[in-house]
Amino acid sequence: MNVIVYLVPVFGIIALLYTAVTSAWVSKQDAGDDNMKELAGFIAKGAMAFLKAEWRILGVFVALAAVVLAWAGTTVPDSSPIIALAFIIGAVCSATAGYIGMRIATKANVRTTQAARTSLSRALKVSFTGGSVMGLGVAGLAILGLGSLFIVFYKIFVPAGGLITGIDMKRTIEVLAGFSLGAESIALFARVGGGIYTKAADVGADLVGKVEAGIPEDDVRNPATIADNVGDNVGDVAGMGADLFGSYVATILATMVLGQEIDASKDNFGGLSPIILPMFIAGIGLLFSIVGTWFVKIKKETDSVQNALNLGNWSSIGLTAIATFFLVRYLLPETMTSRSVTFTSLDVYYAIITGLVVGTLMSMITEYYTAMGKRPVLSIIKRSGTGHATNILGGLSVGMESTVLPILVLASGIITSYYFAGLYGVSIAAAGMMATTAMQLSIDAFGPISDNAGGIAEMSRLPEEVRHRTDNLDAVGNTTAATGKGFAIASAALTSLALFAAFVGIAGISSIDIYKAQVLAGLFIGGMIPFIFSSLCIAAVGRAAMDMVNEVRRQFREIPGIMEYKAKPEYEKCVAISTKASIREMIAPGAIALIVPIIVGFLFGPEVLGGLLAGVTVSGVLMGIFQSNAGGAWDNAKKSFEKGVSINGEMFYKKSEPHKASVTGDTVGDPFKDTSGPSMNILIKLMSIVSLIIAPHINIQNYTPVIKLGEQKAITVAPVTNAVPAKTATYSKI
């Protein structure tokens, strides 16, 4: 193995060291007065209680799944029992990624509140630095883990001087797929469980606190407010961290799987260059994400926070695009061949740029559909003036409309990247899109930290100017959270397509023929899965929210003095309701993603499973975009009323009838944007990875499906002996 491969883990180590330094800086900042520290302590304690409860359940799942994978690794020649070890490492790394984000977010929130007492620029620095700890920590952990495992497993499976093609390299990649499976499995449960937790608390707090009692969202008198702030961390921080950790790993893995099929024997790295290229792209993007964080700052109160974040994001993307050119020219040979497609190193670079452009456009489109002051959100505000029903209709309309441009961008990106370098071009485009994941996640994590900071400011009854600054950060954070979800679903679409191509190759099938009835049936069933998955998630939020509403009402009724600030609510009981509900309700959606591909693959074979994957990918991408954008637009429509908006020349503020309608829309949109919507990208990737793992076991060459439906029967028609000769028709021009 060429010594250059050993540089891959170094990128991860650099990011983790930088993370340690910035984390220490955040921890040293002033945490405010005793009351603020107490409130922050409640949030941190509740967040860790959720993680511990979740880890107990997931620990059992990981142990059982590892046993099954170890056994399965001994049953076919193209597999290895070591996949179980990789699966455990992936699961541990994914859980650790969520933990890193959780720890720093629960420290940065109260420190951001205290910084907001000084200036907006100081508050932005603390909140974004906290977010960057998560972004760089997650990406650094992914690069370190995947790069190290590749080196170790390559040494195990590929003999010294051996070829990089054939069964030995396939085993290396297949074992790394176990690492990705572990990461994505934990990500799904973390995202679904965290989403149920946060929205159960949020919906319960809104319905009783704001709508019934008429008190502010984060009022200290609301028993659900601590659970609501805990939910921001477990859903949008730990859940998102595990989510993008899994996306990051799956994207790199998919490109490596397709890279092993490329004839790059003319390179200077033993033919390894197409396989190691995605890891180096991620490493370069990680370094320039660090540089990008240096540009996120403002000087004056009137400076735009959104522009500061955009500058950091654009800087990291631009620098990565420039550096990748030299990287590609250095690593890859001039010409390569894969699946009868010949392309050049410059073609591969163009595919990478395509991915960067797609990711940028997806973020811009999502920002347009969810940001304050833009046409979509303004249309929901206008419809709020005529009641709750028209607000709901407006949000649904915006969400559905918002699927058009992203799908056109995705389709164009797929066609363009395929034109440049075939299926490898599609996968390397996804790798290019994910190159600056660290920066994207830093911006995304900034949102819930700012949201928590505003909550602590209101619960601590700090001066209005402090809340004004935290509200400024929070409003931008809502938009960045939405754009992060758009970015994640776009990367999931490209990654799933690459994983799908890898599955087809390993399963030994040449195509997916939808003229076959069983394949078409699989396509329809796959299209249905995101709907039942969303149904389970939304219903789970509804059930948990009902429990929360009843508990808040009980406390308002039975604990005298709460409304007069003379008695303290029983926050821990609301935290317990969200924790128990999220752990209980996350099982069924997670089981769908893990079990359905296995059942379909072994019962009906790889071609029907391919149809299922095609259906779930298309339907899941559309559902993810629709739900995330509708929820984000509803949320910012509500926040617009809190600042004051004009409808037909009349100004409306908090507690007005249009504002109450916007609260209803926001409540409906909460599980859309924070539970079921963002879970779609994990669903489609996880089902693809599970299919990739079982592909050697259901290979068309050595496996007969349990239910073999066969081909369509030919219909023989007996000749008609006494047929009347057909008349010859004559036509004349009119």
C-alpha angles and dihedrals in degrees: 000000000000114000091236090076089068089067092070097077089044090068089056093047091052091052093048092049090050088048091054091052095048092043090055090050092053092048091055094057120105112273095199131235128339094267092054091047091051093052091046088049091055090052094047092047092050092048093052091046089058093048093050092049091048093047092053091059095040092048089063091046093050092049094050094044091049091055091051092047092049090052093045090051090066097051103071132038096236093058139067135205088231086080087082091061091049089049092054092047091050091050093048092048092049092050090046090052090056091046092052091053093045095051096050095041092055089052098043096049099069091037089055089052091052091046089052088063086068107037145323092248091056092048091050092050093053096043096045093044088054089050092048090055088061096042096048093038094053095045092043092051091049094051093044093048098044095041093048093047092049091054093046097045093043088055090050099046106029113064120225107279090009128140120267091221129070131043097329095059091040089056091051092052093042091054090049086053085063089057089053092046091054092049095047094044092056090042092056094051092042093050096044095040093044091046092052090047097050097043095045088056095040096049092044092049093048098046097049102025104041103021103035105024096030095224125136121277097255099031112152089227091066108094091207096053095090090049088049092054091044087053092057087061101042094044108032098028111030093027095046091044093055089041097056091038087060092044091050093051095042092051093051091045094050090053091048091051092054091040092064089064093059120100100226097150091135093068125098095243105070093267091301097114099097089049098049096038095085091052091052092047088054091047094050091046089051092055093048091047086062089052090047092058089063091066096056103099141105132205105200136042089242095054116111114255090197091056091051091053091045091052091054092046095047091046093055092045093048095047091047091051091053096045093046091062092062091041093054093046090050099046106035128064118241094258133021137178130215128168091347091308117121120200140159134239088254089057089055090051091052089052090052091051088049089057092049091050092048092050092048093048092048090054092047093049092048091049090052093053096045108030125103116257095026124118097256095053091040089054090056090048090053092049090050087068091072098046148276097303095054090048089056091047090050093052094047090049093051092048093051093045090050092067094067104071096038091052092048090050092048093047091049090048092051093049093045097047091045089051091056101044112355119238090336086059091056092050095044088050088058089049089052091050091050094045093097095041090127090061094042091051092046089056091045095049090050087070102064091039089056091044091053090046090056091048092053090047091054095042089050090048092230121176118291093249090061092052090046090058094046090047088054090054092042094053091053089044091058090056094044090050090054093047089049090056091049089051091049095050092047092052090046091055094053093041092050091051090052091047088048091054090049090050092052091053097047093043089055098235122134098205147352107248110202090186086078110091096222092050091049089049089052089051092055093045090050090052090053097052097077088054096053089041090054091045092055092048095048093044089050090053090049094052094046091045090054090055089048093049091051092049094049091047090050093053093048088050102041105032109069118210100031095115091047092051089245097115131042117233120239096253094171093065092058090046089052092051092054093044095051094042095049094048092047097044100044094070101074098049091045092050091055093058094046103038106036096066091049094050095046094043097051096038100043107016136243099299094058089045088053089055090050091052092050091052096046092047096053095040093043095051092051093046092047094052094043097049098040095049095043091051093046092049092049090050095052091044087059092046090051090062090053088061094040128261137200122237114185090338096311122109120230129190140172117325093020118128094253088051090053089052089051090052089056090051091048090050091052090046095050097083089038095059102030107031120021100018100056091038090066094077092054091045095056094042095046093050089050092049093048088051090049091051094052094040095096089051095053098036108154091233098061107019132074115201116242090233109040107186096180130207129306111284117246114243116221116205117202115231117256108236100192098042117154111240112253116254118241110237121213123204130195127202115254 
